[in-house]
Amino acid sequence: METSKGRITYIDSAKGMGIILVIFGHLLSLDSPLSSIIYSFHMPFFFLVSGIFANASGKFFPYLSKQIKRLLVPFLIVFAIGMAVTFLIPSLRLQKITDVIPLLIYARPIEINVGPIWFLACLFDVTIFFWIYFKLILSKNNLLINLISLGVLTIIAFFLPRVEEKVGFQLPFKLDVAVMALVFYTVGFLLKRYFLSENFGQPLWVRMTQLVSTLPIVILLPYYFIGQTYLSGGMYGPDLFWYIFTAFCGSVFVLTLGLICSKIRLLNYIGKNSLIIFSIHSLIILLYNFLLKLIGISTNILTSICGTFFVLLIMLGISVFVGYIKQIISLKRKKDK
């Protein structure tokens, strides 16, 4: 397995592809067939990949502190940025400042144009749930109990949004969605030895088999059977098994492509900076859509493709700048020591 400074290059490459799909999906019309295909697996993929690197072996409070710094603090920072942009631009302005409160409580900041950071809030929930799940069940290393518990968890996750809708109550801070996200996170954790082994995607015929077998599933099932799904909105389609199966196949497809394209440095760089790109790319999409409207161009598949390149170009520039700032801070800390 090729590594670079402690990172798995093929996973960085796969995350790069994943974030490109996220941007492209956000630029597409929601009724587009491509949208239903991308949404069927792109967010489950990111939770699965996060689970591959899960480590809940320490004590709870140091673990909690780490997750707050890693996920909750960035969520609040980007939320504040989105709020500032929304209130500074008259055409985007909310009715009143108190309108922001429910957006924060339910981690639904789409109305302040930083909707994608629901992922940070949800992943924070997932890491906390996973610590408990790991300590109570997964750490026992009993395959049968692990599978049964994961099955029960999946059923609960599937029906929870429906129960919420029926009783007219929604859990705050994406706790409901986090249960389904935990399923994919746990699958990544349980299969980490496979995904991180030297044998993953080896030899070439195995890679091709993985691609050829998963691609038709990812294309055909969402289009003809499952329909539009949204992990962020708790919409998992009509059938639990096919939703999980499609999301898993899509994740394997992207990981296999990442393995094939692992030497493409640009993809690796995008993958390394996927968190920052994911967090604020919606603001760049806002700018792009404004420019389209300004010159009188309606959105279509071509503008979505061009917009993906536009957003990526700007986000890469921002990522370089943020990396430079981090380097300066790191050097300053070393000098202070």
TAGIPE-V198778 format. One line per field, one symbol per residue. phi: phi as a letter, one per 20 degrees, with the letter a starting at -180 (. if undefined). psi: psi as a letter, one per 30 degrees, with the letter a starting at -180 (. if undefined). Layout:
phi=???
psi=???
This chain:
phi=.fcblndeffffffffffffffffffefffefgfffffffbfeggffffffgdfbdeeffffffgfffffcffggfffgfffffffeeegfdfffbffffgffffelceffdmcggfgffffffgfffgfgffffecfffldgffgffffffgffgffegfffgffemcdfflmffffffffffffgfffdffffdefefmdfgffgfffffeegfffeefffdcfnfccffdmddnecfgfffffffffffffffffffdfeeffffffffdffffffcfffffgffffffffemdefbfffffffffgfffffffffffffffffffffffffff
psi=jkljhgljeeeeeeeeeeeeeeeeefflkfgkeeeeeefffeeeeeeeeefegkjhfaleeeeeeeeeeeeeeeeeeeeeeeeeeeffjeffklelefffefeeeghigffgghefgfeeeeeeeeeeeeeeeeeeeeffhjeeeeeeeeeeeeeeeefeeeeeeefhkkklhgeeefeeeeeeeeeeefgeeefglffkgkaefeeeeeeefeeeeeeeeeefeeakljefggjgafkeeeeeeeeeeeeeeeeeeeeegfgjeeeeeeeegeeeeeegffeeeeeeeeeeeeghklkaeefeeeeeeeeeeeeeeeeeeeeeeeeeeeeeeeee.
